[in-house]
Amino acid sequence: SWMEWQTPEPMEEESVDVWGYTVTMGINCWEQFQIWIDADPQRVLHPGQQCAPSVAPVLGPDEDMHDTGSNWLIEGSGASSSSSAVADGGDSQELATQAREACPSLGRPGERYRVRLTIAGRWRRVDWERLEAPPIEEIPLGRYYLIANWNDWTLEEMQPDPAEQGCFRAEICLTRKDGSFQLIRNRDYFQVFHPTEFSQDSDDVQGPDEGGYGLDWFLSGQIGERFVIEFQRSWVDGAEVRKLRWRRLAGDAG
């Protein structure tokens, strides 16, 4: 979830049949991952369920697992109760959503977790632990993309504003009357930002999650009108702050 599911990073051999990798928690307060053998997306180790906790069964290697959501989920520190419930047969999707909504109380972005893969013959195990090192100060914010009716719902990257930390901006031109859009983090359709309903309310920002189908922000405008859309995320005094805004460019008043 932190590398756009495109460029796998190698795990380090810690000892015989044990490999490790250090994950830095991003601003979501959760990260998801799979393990690709030899960086091959057709040889995927995965847990066989969405939002799987530590020590969930290791399945595979299997093909074409990218869009299935069969991922392990690392939550911020203090989320062990939800992991235990998932292991006992609870609704993993509902529990993961609850954990994300309670994100500020669970942990801090910048915390580091050591993920380990252990192999002993046909037996395999994936687990992780939070490292005691202090969190890094530069919190991973990720990259942000627009998907909209004016670009045929393809990914259009928003550009970071060098003058304003955590602000991402895109200038768009309507190709039809009125526009609708959502935001996606790291090319991941399990990290969608959306309103609670089809809306013009820029203060209503839900997610990131996979539950935004049909829940779009609405831009009122004519064909050819241009807008600037800005999205800002930051971590202030132990909590996330997010702001979405848009404006019609001068000379394009409808």
C-alpha positions as CSV (number, residue, x, y, z in Angstrom):
1,S,0.0,0.0,0.0
2,W,3.0,2.3,0.4
3,M,4.7,1.6,-3.0
4,E,1.7,1.7,-5.3
5,W,1.7,-2.1,-5.8
6,Q,4.2,-1.6,-8.6
7,T,7.8,-1.8,-7.5
8,P,8.5,-4.6,-5.0
9,E,11.3,-4.0,-2.5
10,P,13.6,-6.9,-1.4
11,M,13.4,-8.4,2.0
12,E,16.6,-8.9,3.9
13,E,17.9,-12.4,4.9
14,E,18.1,-12.2,8.7
15,S,19.1,-15.9,9.2
16,V,18.6,-19.3,7.6
17,D,15.0,-19.3,6.2
18,V,14.1,-16.0,7.8
19,W,13.6,-12.8,5.8
20,G,12.7,-9.3,7.1
21,Y,11.6,-5.9,5.9
22,T,11.0,-2.7,7.8
23,V,7.8,-0.8,7.1
24,T,7.3,2.8,8.0
25,M,3.7,3.6,9.0
26,G,2.2,6.2,6.7
27,I,-0.4,8.9,7.5
28,N,-3.2,6.3,7.2
29,C,-2.1,4.6,10.4
30,W,-2.3,1.3,8.6
31,E,-0.5,-0.4,5.8
32,Q,-1.3,-3.5,3.7
33,F,1.1,-5.9,1.9
34,Q,1.7,-9.1,0.0
35,I,5.0,-11.0,-0.6
36,W,6.1,-11.6,-4.2
37,I,8.7,-14.3,-4.6
38,D,11.6,-13.1,-6.7
39,A,9.6,-9.9,-7.3
40,D,7.2,-11.8,-9.6
41,P,3.6,-10.7,-9.4
42,Q,2.6,-14.2,-10.6
43,R,4.2,-15.8,-7.5
44,V,2.3,-14.2,-4.7
45,L,2.2,-15.2,-1.0
46,H,-0.9,-13.9,0.6
47,P,-3.3,-14.6,3.6
48,G,-6.4,-15.6,1.6
49,Q,-8.5,-12.9,3.2
50,Q,-8.8,-9.1,3.3
51,C,-7.1,-7.2,6.2
52,A,-5.5,-10.3,7.6
53,P,-3.8,-10.0,11.0
54,S,-0.3,-11.2,11.9
55,V,0.2,-15.0,11.8
56,A,-2.8,-15.5,9.5
57,P,-2.3,-18.6,7.2
58,V,0.2,-18.1,4.3
59,L,-1.2,-19.2,1.0
60,G,0.4,-19.4,-2.5
61,P,2.4,-18.8,-4.4
62,D,-0.6,-17.8,-6.6
63,E,-1.2,-15.7,-9.7
64,D,-3.1,-12.5,-10.3
65,M,-3.7,-11.6,-6.7
66,H,-3.1,-7.8,-7.0
67,D,-6.8,-6.7,-7.1
68,T,-8.2,-9.3,-4.8
69,G,-7.5,-7.5,-1.5
70,S,-5.9,-10.6,-0.1
71,N,-3.4,-8.7,2.0
72,W,-1.9,-8.6,5.5
73,L,-2.9,-5.4,7.4
74,I,-0.5,-3.7,9.8
75,E,-2.4,-1.3,12.1
76,G,-1.0,1.3,14.4
77,S,0.1,0.3,17.8
78,G,-2.7,-0.7,20.2
79,A,-4.8,-2.4,17.5
80,S,-4.2,-5.9,18.7
81,S,-7.8,-6.3,19.9
82,S,-9.2,-6.1,16.4
83,S,-6.5,-8.6,15.1
84,S,-7.6,-11.1,17.8
85,A,-11.2,-10.8,16.8
86,V,-10.4,-11.4,13.1
87,A,-8.4,-14.5,14.1
88,D,-11.5,-15.8,16.0
89,G,-13.7,-15.5,12.9
90,G,-15.0,-12.0,13.1
91,D,-15.8,-9.7,10.2
92,S,-12.3,-8.6,9.1
93,Q,-13.5,-5.9,6.8
94,E,-15.8,-4.3,9.5
95,L,-13.1,-4.5,12.1
96,A,-10.5,-3.0,9.9
97,T,-12.8,-0.1,9.1
98,Q,-13.5,0.5,12.8
99,A,-9.7,0.4,13.5
100,R,-9.1,3.0,10.7
101,E,-11.8,5.3,12.0
102,A,-10.2,5.2,15.5
103,C,-6.8,5.8,13.9
104,P,-5.6,8.7,16.2
105,S,-5.8,6.5,19.3
106,L,-4.1,3.5,17.7
107,G,-0.6,4.7,16.8
108,R,1.5,7.3,15.1
109,P,2.6,7.7,11.5
110,G,6.3,7.3,11.3
111,E,6.4,4.3,13.6
112,R,8.4,1.4,12.1
113,Y,7.4,-2.3,12.0
114,R,9.6,-5.3,11.2
115,V,7.8,-7.8,9.0
116,R,9.3,-11.3,8.9
117,L,8.7,-14.3,6.7
118,T,9.8,-17.6,8.1
119,I,10.0,-20.8,6.0
120,A,10.6,-24.3,7.3
121,G,9.9,-26.8,4.5
122,R,6.2,-26.5,3.7
123,W,5.5,-24.5,6.9
124,R,5.4,-20.7,6.4
125,R,4.7,-17.8,8.8
126,V,4.3,-14.1,8.4
127,D,4.4,-11.9,11.5
128,W,5.6,-8.4,12.6
129,E,6.5,-6.3,15.6
130,R,6.7,-2.6,16.3
131,L,10.2,-1.4,16.7
132,E,11.1,0.6,19.8
133,A,13.0,3.2,17.7
134,P,11.3,6.7,17.8
135,P,9.0,7.5,14.9
136,I,10.6,9.3,12.0
137,E,9.7,12.9,11.6
138,E,9.0,13.0,7.9
139,I,5.7,11.1,7.7
140,P,5.1,9.2,4.5
141,L,2.1,11.0,2.9
142,G,1.9,9.0,-0.4
143,R,0.9,10.1,-3.8
144,Y,-2.6,11.2,-4.8
145,Y,-4.6,10.8,-8.0
146,L,-7.9,12.1,-9.4
147,I,-10.4,9.8,-11.0
148,A,-13.2,11.6,-12.7
149,N,-15.8,11.7,-15.4
150,W,-13.8,14.3,-17.3
151,N,-10.8,11.8,-17.6
152,D,-12.9,8.7,-18.2
153,W,-12.2,7.5,-14.6
154,T,-8.4,7.0,-15.2
155,L,-5.7,8.0,-12.7
156,E,-4.5,11.6,-13.0
157,E,-1.8,12.4,-10.6
158,M,-2.0,15.5,-8.4
159,Q,1.2,17.4,-8.0
160,P,2.7,18.3,-4.6
161,D,2.9,22.0,-3.8
162,P,6.6,22.8,-2.9
163,A,5.4,25.9,-1.0
164,E,2.8,24.1,1.2
165,Q,3.7,20.9,3.0
166,G,1.2,18.1,2.3
167,C,-0.8,19.9,-0.3
168,F,-1.5,18.2,-3.6
169,R,-3.0,20.1,-6.6
170,A,-4.4,19.4,-10.1
171,E,-5.8,21.8,-12.7
172,I,-8.6,20.2,-14.7
173,C,-10.8,21.1,-17.6
174,L,-14.4,19.8,-17.9
175,T,-15.0,17.8,-21.0
176,R,-18.7,17.6,-20.3
177,K,-21.3,19.6,-18.4
178,D,-20.7,19.2,-14.7
179,G,-18.0,17.0,-13.2
180,S,-17.7,14.3,-10.6
181,F,-14.6,12.9,-9.0
182,Q,-12.9,10.9,-6.2
183,L,-9.3,10.8,-4.9
184,I,-7.1,7.7,-4.7
185,R,-3.9,7.3,-2.7
186,N,-0.9,5.3,-4.2
187,R,-2.9,3.9,-7.2
188,D,-4.7,1.7,-4.6
189,Y,-8.5,1.2,-5.0
190,F,-8.5,0.2,-1.4
191,Q,-7.4,3.8,-0.6
192,V,-10.3,5.8,-2.0
193,F,-11.3,9.2,-0.6
194,H,-15.0,10.1,-1.2
195,P,-18.0,11.9,0.4
196,T,-20.7,10.1,2.3
197,E,-23.1,10.8,-0.7
198,F,-23.0,12.4,-4.1
199,S,-22.2,15.9,-2.9
200,Q,-20.7,19.3,-3.3
201,D,-19.6,19.4,0.3
202,S,-15.8,19.7,0.3
203,D,-15.8,19.2,4.1
204,D,-17.2,15.7,3.8
205,V,-14.0,13.6,3.2
206,Q,-14.3,9.9,4.0
207,G,-11.8,7.1,3.6
208,P,-9.3,6.0,2.6
209,D,-11.2,2.7,2.0
210,E,-12.8,0.7,-0.8
211,G,-16.4,1.6,-0.1
212,G,-16.8,4.7,-2.3
213,Y,-18.6,3.3,-5.4
214,G,-21.0,6.0,-6.7
215,L,-20.0,8.4,-3.9
216,D,-18.5,11.4,-5.8
217,W,-17.9,15.0,-5.3
218,F,-19.8,17.2,-7.8
219,L,-18.5,20.2,-9.7
220,S,-21.1,22.4,-11.3
221,G,-19.7,23.8,-14.6
222,Q,-19.9,23.9,-18.4
223,I,-17.7,22.2,-21.0
224,G,-14.3,23.9,-21.2
225,E,-14.4,25.4,-17.8
226,R,-11.2,24.9,-15.7
227,F,-10.9,24.3,-12.0
228,V,-8.1,23.8,-9.5
229,I,-8.6,21.0,-7.0
230,E,-6.4,20.9,-3.9
231,F,-6.1,18.1,-1.3
232,Q,-4.1,18.5,1.9
233,R,-3.1,16.0,4.6
234,S,-1.0,16.6,7.6
235,W,-0.5,15.2,11.1
236,V,-0.9,17.8,13.8
237,D,-0.8,17.3,17.6
238,G,-1.4,13.5,17.3
239,A,-4.3,13.6,14.8
240,E,-4.7,13.8,11.1
241,V,-5.9,17.0,9.5
242,R,-7.3,16.8,5.9
243,K,-8.7,19.6,3.7
244,L,-10.3,19.4,0.2
245,R,-11.1,22.5,-1.8
246,W,-11.7,23.5,-5.4
247,R,-12.2,26.7,-7.3
248,R,-13.1,27.8,-10.8
249,L,-10.2,29.6,-12.5
250,A,-10.5,33.3,-13.3
251,G,-12.1,33.9,-16.7
252,D,-14.1,30.7,-16.6
253,A,-17.1,31.9,-14.6
254,G,-20.2,30.1,-15.6
